[in-house]
């Protein structure tokens, strides 16, 4: 965990990095976040990228709809712009799909995540666990890993206890 914490601190900066590293540590220990998927990109024995997906559910939906949230993803500044983040996203989505996950959510940069198949979630009937200001609505996104699931389910996302804190829901 020390290497992941160091990467997160470097990628997100001294202001946010330690808080995000603590969040990841707490999520990894949070039973309500399971099942989870934690992946690292390693180059020359050093972690240069990291992504975490944790379990979620949609309030009022059938248990047969499986969902997860991507939070966080980080790439070391020296390796940004080289496709590391995209490869982490692709690897994670592939593994989640194989595990039977139907939907994946993210609160992230609306200029980045749509490149990897994410679309605005609010417009598709999915509310974030906490209100997202209208000017950041495009940052709340979803991707269907099972065709046809969007349109058959909607509602508010319920995330892991650790992530269910309003301070984690601002873009």
C-alpha angles and dihedrals in degrees: 000000000000092000092048091048090051091050092048092049091050095044097045097032133238092293100056103010100081091047092051091046089053090048091054092048090050092046091051088055096041113103090201089062092062135144091046137165120216119184133178131195110219128194123178091348094306129108107243099167140023137186132181129195119188134189120270136168135204113242111247095008127123115270087238089077107084121197142174138185128227107225124174126008122175137175123192109255091239090060102040118121092032099096098260093126092047092051091050091051092047093048092048095048091048092053093044091050090050088051091055100256110156104190135026122195132196137180100209150114109324090211093057113036098051087068086069098047103275120140132186107289098199091060088055095053101265119129122202117240088254130025117280114209112249092245089061098040092113089062091067104084143168137195125199114222091182115055115240098020094108107080093031096069135033139158143095120327116238112203136185116300091248092054094044095093121112092228089067092056104071123097 
